[in-house]
Amino acid sequence: MIKDGKVQVVSKDLGGPNGIAFSPDENYLYVTNWDVRNIHHTKTLWRYEVNNDGTLRNGKIFYDFSFTEDDEALDGMKVDKEGNLFVSAPGGVWILNANAKLLGKIVTPERPSNMAWGDEDGKTLYFTAHSSIYKIRVNTGGKFTWQ
């Protein structure tokens, strides 16, 4: 249901925003960015603090993927129950904790794009790629129970 029918700009910081996800407590908004405004095509993951009214503040680069060698863009992203980020980035799905520490990488046969949590316990990460759909079981999962 649409409340008032008005779309509002909350940020113009990024040159190529794509994937978007909230932290489990919704205090932070994460956005993947492939900025083509410069020759280097920077690939950055941004984090914003979310105000009570839904506006954003203190947008900063959370993790910089620009060191990766290829031209693949950042794409979809999901956050698990513990606040870890699963980010579609060059070479697979990169897993970062809430302090921007790289925990690991799921190497994929094709470049991943969008993702969703699935299965009854929410511990399966499904993701699309150029020509296929894949899944992998993870320890934490991201299916939230609403009460």
C-alpha positions in Angstrom: 0.0 0.0 0.0 1.3 3.4 -0.9 0.9 6.0 1.9 1.0 9.4 0.2 2.1 8.6 -3.3 5.2 10.9 -3.1 8.7 9.6 -4.0 11.4 11.4 -2.0 15.1 11.7 -2.8 17.2 10.6 0.3 20.7 10.8 -1.2 22.4 12.0 -4.4 25.9 10.9 -3.2 26.4 8.0 -5.5 27.1 7.8 -9.3 25.7 4.3 -9.8 23.7 2.9 -6.8 22.4 -0.6 -7.3 22.0 -3.1 -4.4 20.3 -2.0 -1.2 19.7 -3.6 2.2 19.0 -2.6 5.8 20.9 -3.8 8.9 18.7 -6.1 11.0 17.8 -3.3 13.4 17.2 -0.9 10.4 19.6 1.7 11.9 21.8 1.4 8.8 21.2 1.3 5.1 23.8 -0.3 2.8 24.1 0.6 -0.9 26.3 -0.9 -3.5 27.7 1.7 -5.9 29.5 1.3 -9.3 30.4 4.9 -10.0 31.1 5.4 -13.7 31.5 9.2 -13.3 35.3 8.7 -13.4 37.7 6.7 -15.6 38.4 4.2 -12.8 34.8 3.1 -12.3 35.0 2.9 -8.5 33.2 0.0 -6.8 32.2 0.9 -3.3 29.8 -0.2 -0.6 28.3 2.7 1.3 26.6 2.8 4.7 24.2 5.5 5.9 22.7 6.0 9.3 18.9 6.1 9.1 16.9 8.8 11.0 13.6 8.0 12.6 11.8 9.9 9.8 13.5 7.7 7.1 16.0 10.3 6.0 19.7 9.4 5.8 22.8 11.0 7.4 26.5 10.4 7.5 26.9 8.4 4.3 30.4 6.9 4.1 32.2 4.3 2.1 31.9 1.1 4.2 34.1 -1.1 1.9 36.0 -0.3 -1.2 36.1 -3.0 -3.9 37.9 -0.8 -6.4 41.1 -2.9 -5.9 39.6 -5.8 -7.8 41.1 -6.3 -11.2 38.1 -6.8 -13.4 35.3 -4.5 -14.7 32.4 -6.3 -13.0 30.0 -4.0 -11.1 28.7 -4.5 -7.6 25.2 -5.7 -7.7 22.7 -7.3 -5.2 23.2 -7.7 -1.5 21.6 -9.3 1.5 22.1 -9.0 5.3 21.9 -12.0 7.6 20.4 -12.1 11.1 23.8 -11.3 12.6 24.3 -8.2 10.5 26.8 -9.8 8.1 26.6 -8.6 4.5 26.5 -10.9 1.5 27.5 -8.7 -1.5 27.6 -9.6 -5.2 31.0 -8.4 -6.2 33.7 -9.4 -8.7 34.5 -13.1 -8.3 31.5 -14.1 -6.3 29.6 -13.3 -3.1 31.8 -11.4 -0.6 30.8 -11.7 3.1 31.6 -8.8 5.4 30.8 -8.3 9.0 29.1 -5.2 10.4 32.6 -3.7 11.0 33.6 -4.0 7.4 35.9 -7.0 8.0 36.0 -9.5 5.1 34.9 -12.9 6.5 35.2 -14.8 3.3 34.0 -15.2 -0.3 31.8 -17.6 -2.0 33.4 -18.3 -5.4 30.7 -18.7 -8.0 30.7 -20.3 -11.5 29.1 -17.1 -12.9 28.9 -13.5 -11.8 26.1 -13.3 -9.2 23.6 -10.6 -9.3 20.6 -10.6 -7.1 20.0 -12.7 -3.9 17.2 -13.9 -1.6 17.1 -15.9 1.6 15.0 -19.0 1.4 13.9 -22.4 2.7 12.0 -22.9 5.9 14.8 -21.9 8.2 16.1 -19.0 6.0 19.6 -20.5 5.8 19.8 -20.9 2.1 21.1 -18.1 0.0 19.6 -18.2 -3.5 21.2 -16.0 -6.2 20.8 -15.3 -9.9 23.6 -15.1 -12.4 24.0 -14.5 -16.1 22.4 -17.8 -17.2 21.5 -19.7 -14.0 20.0 -19.6 -10.5 22.2 -21.0 -7.7 21.8 -21.8 -4.0 24.1 -22.4 -1.1 23.5 -23.3 2.6 25.0 -20.8 5.2 25.3 -21.0 8.9 23.4 -17.8 9.9 20.6 -17.1 7.4 18.5 -14.1 7.0 14.8 -15.0 7.1 13.3 -12.8 9.8 10.3 -13.8 11.9 7.8 -11.0 12.3 5.6 -11.1 15.5 
